[in-house]
Amino acid sequence: MTDPGDGKDPEQPKAMSGIDLVRRTLEEARAAARAQGKNAGRGRSVPPAPRRVAGRRRGWTGPGPDAFDPQPLGKVARELAKSRGWSAHVAEGTVLGHWSSVVGHQIADHATPTGLKEGVLTVAAESTAWATQLRLIQAQLLAKIAAAVGNGVVTSLKITGPARPSWRKGPRHIAGRGPRDTYG
């Protein structure tokens, strides 16, 4: 007696496994697609008709630049942001994301923007001396920011220095001055 899967009996089909089964399934799918009259590679029954504009022939557009040439990604992104009304949000992101190129590396090394809300840019300085210096040149900073991202994005600056030390120690703190209120 012969095994049905050993291929010796011509009336019994050979049991398929692995890659042979995948190939057979793929061939059956391609044959079914051809039978339906579809292009097996694209899944469309009829290729799309080329669009023709009246009075214009297809072909080369000419030596000069036109709308059919590849466009720079930055230009396309700006036009998209402008058409959808995202320009203000993009400008805000530019101030926060490109801080060092907007104000310069020297200032960016000692101050970082922490937030921008309703035209007020909050800037944290690394020391009280830098906070004082930034307050003195606040008008120049606003001019630099306006030149980089446009007028009206940042209307004023809120410059803060480093946080002072806290006397609150531990999770069970009682409100008030604490141990210093008994002196004097």
N, C-alpha and C positions, 0 to 999 in steps of 0.2 A: 504494500500500500504506500502511496506517495503522499507527501505533505503538500497541502494546497498552496503554500507560500514558497515552495522551493523552485517553481518555474518549470518543472518537468512535465506537468500535465497541461497541455495547451488549452484545455477548456476552462480551467480554473484561473482567474486573474491573480497576478502576483500581489501580495500585500505590500502597500507602499508606506514609507515612513520618511520623516525628515524632509530633506530638500527635494526629493522626488515628488512628494505630495504637494509641496508649494509650487513647483514648476507645473504640475498638472493642473492645479487650481488656476494659476495665472493664464495658462493656455486656454482653459475653458472660458475664463472671463473675457479674454481677447476675442475669442470666436463669437461669444454672445454679443459683444459690442459691434463686431463687423456685421453680424446678422441683422442688427437693428439699423444699420446704415450710419452709425456714428463713427467719427474719427476717434480711434482708440486713444490717441495721445492727448487730445484736447477735451474730449467729452462734449463736443458741439456737433450738431448734425450738419450745419451749413456754416462755412466761414463767414465772418462779418464782411459786409460790403464796404469798400473804401469810401470814405466821406469825401464828397466833392463840393467845393464852394463854387457858386456860379461865377464864371469869368476868371477863375483861377485854376491854374494847372498844378499838378503835383510835381515835385522835383526840387531842384536847388532853390534856395531862397535868396541867394546873391552874396556878394562879398562883404556887405556891411552887417553889423549886428542887428538882430531883430528878436521878436518874442519867442521864436522857435529854437533859439540857441540855448545851450545850457546856462543856467543862471547861478550866481554864487549863493550858497546856502544862507549866508547872513542877510542878503538882500531879500530873499524869499521869506525868511523868518520875520524880518521887520515888516514886510508888507502884510503878512498874515496877522501879526500882532496888531497892526494898525487897523486892519479891516474888521477884526473881532473886538476891538476896544481894550486890548490888553496892554497898551503902551505904558500906562501908569504903573502897572504891576511889573513889567519888564524893567522899567527905569528903577523901581525900588529894589528889585533883585540885583541890578547892576551896582547900585550903591553898596549893598551889603556884600555881594559876591566878589566884586573887583575893588575893594576898598583901597588896597595898596596902589593900584594904578590911578585911582581917582584923586587921592590926596597926596600921594608920594610915599616913598618907602620910609623916610625918616619919621614921619608922623605915624604911619601904619605900624612901625616897630614898637611904638609906645602907647598906642590907643587903638581900641577895636570897637566897631559899631555893635551894639547889642540889640537894637530894635528900631523900627521905623513905623510910627503910627500917626496917621492924620497929619503928615508933613513934619512931624517932630522926630528928629533923629537923635537917639540916645547913644552917647559915646562914653565908653569907660576908659579912663586913663590909668596907666600903671602906677602913677604916684601923684601926690598932691601938687608937686611942682609942674608936672606935665598937664594936669588939669587946669592949673592957673594959666599956663602958657597957651593952651588951646582956647581958653575963654578970651584971652587977649587977641588972638588971631581968628576969632570966630567969623568975622566978616569975610576974610580971605578964604576960609574953608567953605563957606556957603557959596562964594563965587566959583571956586574950583569944582564943587559938586554940581552947580548949575551949568557950568561949561561942559561937564562930562555927560550928564544925563538929561539936562533940560531944566528950564525954569519951572517952579511950582512943585517939583517933586519933594524937595526938602525946603521947608520954610524957616525952620529954626533948629538950633542944636541944644540939647540938654547934656551937658558935660559933667560926668561924675568922676570922683577920685576913687581910690581904693576904699574898701569897706573898713570901717574902724573895728577894733576888737570888741567882742561881745563879752559882757560879764555874766551872761547866762551860762551856767554850767550844770549839766545833768538834766534828766527828763522831768524832774519835779521842781520846777522853779516857781517861786512865789513872786507875784507882781510887787513892784516897789523898788526902793533903792537897795535893799538887802542889808548886809552887815555894816555898811557905811552910815546908816541913818542914826546910829546911836552916838556918833562922835559929835562933840562940840555943841 
